[in-house]
Amino acid sequence: MISDWTLWLEWFIKALILIFALLGGFAYLTFYERRALARIQTRIGPNRAGPFGLLQPIADAVKLIFKEELTPAKAYKFVFFLAPILTVVPSIIIAAVIPWGTSINLFGREIKLYLADINVGVLYFTAIASIAVYGIVLAGWSSNSKYAMLGGMRSTAQMISYELALGISMVPVILLANSMNMREIVEAQRSMWFVVYQPIGALIFWIATLAEVNRAPFDMPEAEQELTAGYHAEYSGMKFALFFMAEYQKMIIICAIAAVFFFGGYLGPGVDQYPLLGPVYMVVKIVILLFGMIWVRATWPRLRYDRLMTFGWKVLLPVSLATVFLTALGILLFEMTGNSMWMWFISASSAIVFLIPVLGIYRALRRLSYGRA
């Protein structure tokens, strides 16, 4: 009976730590993004609230808490209040299956540095991640506003289009690790990170996740110039802050998943001797991947909507299917011959397959520019 209580207490404490880490990470990711964008754009950025602007996230939170909340007169009020919650919750509960480290001994008890170790962690991630689109669609529909509704419809089409490529890009990882368990996927990368064997799969995963979290250049559902903030145009105060929180928490979770799938997760020098280094390596990899997302936002313009959809269906989806076939073929030939060179065949052939549509797009754009001239 005592062991049951200690187990529940351990889960409760780990869940609290995870939730507070996500909340703190969301707050300071906004600060990190604003300072990084300022550096890229050769300006200063927020530096007034506290030393070096470190209290800026707290100032933003106070502003949003005390901001007046308005509900449109013709809105469907229950759904209008429910939509922000449906958007935030998936980004939090996905974190439960992410392995942040191995285990440590504390007070004579082995404490695992993850909340849930389930055999279908990849399937759990794909299932929960698809729920977030309902919050966005319901926000647009319940606002009873044409701009919000257009943003919700755009989001639905975009997320369905890119979820296919996202899901298929994870299949090579499952084949290489021979498991859908997140921790086993990390352990399978002790000899080599999967990004080395499948760099194109990692690139497809990263591009598709940018579209999933509505980040530039795929931020069509909230295109300010066209839709005046899109699906959350009618939201203000804390309800707007929840949408804001969901976007940045999804960025953190997506980067954590990418680190687990392709960059060795918590693995690094000395992690077997000092298990607490595992979460440190995870945070470092997440921060680097987050900077990649911020850099893309600062440098790439928003795609036109028809080109966005065409890219998802005619480029990412076929290439992701090809990477699955080539990964399966390389693993089969490796098991038949025992020659490790077939594993390098996977990365080389995938790169060649990816270059074909890239060259096709380049030639099409060249013809278009000549036609305009």
N, C-alpha and C positions, 0 to 999 in steps of 0.2 A: 504493500500500500504506500509506503514511504517512497519507494522507487518511482511509482506512478506519479506522485505529487512532484517529485524532483524533475521528472521528465516533462510534465506540463509546465513547470516553472521555467525550465530551460527553454522550451519552445516559446513561451511568452516573452522572456527576456530577449531572445534572439529576434523575435518578430518586432518588438519595440525598437531594438537597435537598428534593424533594417528600415523600418518606417521613418525613424528620425534621420537616418543617414540619407534616405531619398529626399526627405523634405529639405534638409540642409543642403544637399547636393543640388536640388532644383533652385534654391535661392541663390547660391553662389555660382551656379552655371550661368544665370542671367548676367551676373557681374562679369564673369570670365568672358562671356560672349561680347558684351559691350566694350570691354577693354581690348579684346582681340580685334574686333571690327575697327575700333578707333586706331589701333596701331597700323592695321592694314591700309586704312584710309588716310593716314598721316594727320591724325588729330589727337586730342587729349583723352576724351572719354570721361566717364563719371569719376570725379576726384574730390568732391566737396563734403560728402557725408562721411565723417570719420577719417582716420588716417588712411591716406591713399584711396579713399572712397570705399573702404571695406564695409561701411555701414549702409551703403546704398540699397542692398536687398531689403534690409529692415525698414528703411524709409519708404521703399516701394510697397512693402506689405502694409505698413501703417496707413499709407495713402489709400490703398484699395479697401482696407477694412472699414474706414470711415467714409468711403465714397457712397453717395446715394444710390440705392438700387431701385431701378425702374422696371416694371413689367408692362409690356404692351397691353392695351385694353382688350384686344381681340385675340390674345395669345391663349393657347391651351395650357393653363397654368400648371397642372400637375406634371405634364410631360416637360414643360418649360423648366421646372425645378429639377426634374429627374435627369435630364440630359447631361448636365455637367458632371453629375456623380457617375453616370455610366461611362463617361470618358476618362475619369481619373482612376477608378477602381482597377481596371485591367492592368494599367501600368504599374500598380503596386503589387498585385498578387502574382504577376509573372516573376518578380524578383525572388519568390520563394524557392524556385527550382534552380537558381543560379548558384553554382559552387564558388564560394569566395576563398576557399582554402581547403586544407585536408582536415586535420583535427589537432587539438591541443589538450594537454592534461592540466586540469584546474581543480584544486581541492581534492585530488585523488580521483577525479572523474574525467572520462574522455569526452570532450566537447567538440562536436563536429562543426566546422565553419560554414555550414549551409543549413537551410531550414528544412527542406524536403529533398529526399533522394529517391525519385521515382524512375521507373524503368522507361517511361514514355515521356521524358522531359521535353523532347523536341515537339512531340504531338501536343503536349500541354501548352507549349509556347504558341504554336500556330492557332490552336483553338481559342485561347484567351485573347490573343492579339486581334483576332477578327471581330471581337465584341465591340471594340472601341468605335468602329464605324457607326454602330447604332446610335451612340450618343451624339455624334456629329449630325447624322441624318435627322434625328428627332429634334435636335436644337434648331435646325433650319425649318423643319415642318411646323413645330409648335410655336415659332415666333410669328407666324402668319405675316411674313414679310417676303417680298419677291427676291430681294437680294440674299437674304438668309437661305431661302429655299434653293436658289441657284447654287449657292455655296455647298449646301448639303448634297444636292444632286451631283455636282462635280466631284465631291469627295467620294461618293458611292462608286461612281464609274472608275475613278482613279485607283481607289484602294482595291477594288475587285480585279482590275487589270494587272496591277503590280503584285498582288498577293499570290497570283499563280507563279510568276517568276521567282518571288521570294521563297515560296514553299519548295519549288523544284530545285532552287540553288542550295537547299539544305540536304538534299538527297545524297550528293557526293560525300558530304561530311559523314552521314550515316553509314555509307558504304565503306569509307576509309576506316571508321572507328568500329564498324560492325556492331553498333549499339545506338539506341536513342536516349540513353542515360547521359545527362549532362556531365556528370563527374567522370564517367568512363570515356567520354569524348575527349576531355582534357587529358586524362591519363594516357590515351592513345597517342598523344602528341609529344611524349617524352623524348623520342628520337628525332622527330622533325615536325615543325608546325604544318598544319594542313594548308596554309596559304602558299607554301612552297610547291606542294603537289597540285593545288587547284587555285591559282591566283585569279583566274577568270571567274570561277565560282564565287570567290570572295568579293570581286568587283561587282558582280551581278547582285549579290546579297546586299552590298553597301548601297548601290544605286536604288534597288527596290525599297530598302528601308528609308531612304530619303523621301521617296514618294509616299511611303506608309505614314510617316510622321509629318507630312505636309511641309517639308523644309524646301527652301530654294535649292534648285530652280524648279521644284515641283509643287510650289505653294499655291496651286490654282484655287483650292476651295476658299482661301482667304485673300485673294488678290485685291489689295486695297484700291488700286487704280480702276478696277472694273466692278467690284462688288462691295465697296465700302466696308471692309473687314469680313465679308463673307458670312458664314453660318453663325458666327457669334456677334453679328452687327447689333442685335437688340439687347445684348447682355452688358451688365455693368457691375461694379462692385466686386463682391466675393465670388459671384457666379462667373463673372468674366475671369477672375483670378484662377478659378478651378480649371478652365480651359487652358489658360496660360501654363498652369502647373502640369497638366496632363501632357502638353507638348514637350516640355523640357524633361519631365520624368521619362517619357517614352524615348527621348534621345539617350538618356543615361542607360536605360535598360537595353536598348538596341545595341549600343556600343559594348555593353557587358556581354550580350549574347554573341556579338561578332568576335570579341576577345576569346570567348569560350570555344567557338566553332573553328576559328582560323588562326589564332595567335597564342595558343597554348594556355589560355586562362590564367590560373594562379601559378603556373610553372615558371621557374626562373632559378638563377644560381643560389644555392644555399637553402632552398625552400624545404628540403628534407630534414636538414639539421635544425632550422628555425622556421617552424610552420607559420608563425605570424608574418613572415615575409610574403606569404601567399596573397592576403588582401592588399598588401602594398603594391605588389606587381599588378594585380587586377586594376587598382585605381590608376596606376601610371598608364596602363594600356588604354583604359577608358578615356582618360584625359587627352591622350594623343589622338584617339579616334574622334573625340568630340571636337578637337581643333580642326580635324579634316572637314567635318560638317560645317563649322563656322567659316573656314576658308572658302568652301564652295559657295556659301551664302554671300560672302563678300565679293566674289569675283565673277560668278556666273549669272547671266540675266535669266529671267523667267521664260520658260518655253511657251510657245503658242499651244493652245489646248489640243488642236488636232495633231500636232507633231508629238505632243506628250503621249497621247493615246497610241499613235502609230509606232512610236519607239517601244512602248511596252509590249504591244502585240506582235510586231513584225521583227523586232530585233532581240529584246531581252528574252522573250518566251522561247523562240527557236534556239537561241544560243544556250540557254539554261538546259533545254532538253538534250542538246548535243553534249554538254559537259557531263550530264548523267550517263549517257551512252559511253563516252570515252573513258570516264572513271571506272565504270563497270568492266569495260574491255581491258583496261590496263591492269586492274586487280585480278581478273581472270587469267590473263597471260602471265602475270607474276606468280600466281599460285601454281600454274601448270609448269612453268620453266624454272622457277626459283631465282630468276635473274632480276635484280632490283632496278635495272635500267628501264623496265617496263613501267615503273612508277613515275619516272621522269617523262615517259611517253605521254602520260596524262596531261601534265602541264604544257608540254610543247604542242600537242595536238589541239588542246583547248584554246591556246593563244592563236593558232592559225585559224581555227573556226571563228574566233571573235573578230579577227582582222577582216574577214570577208564582208560582213555587213557594214563595218566601219568604213572600208574603202568604197562600198556602194553608196553610203550616205555622203561621203566626201565628193564623189563624182556627181551625185544628184545636185548637191549644193553648188558645185562648180557650174553645172549646166544652167541652174537657176540664175546664178549671178551673171553669166554670159547673156542669157535671154533678156535680163533687165537692162544690160548695157546696150 
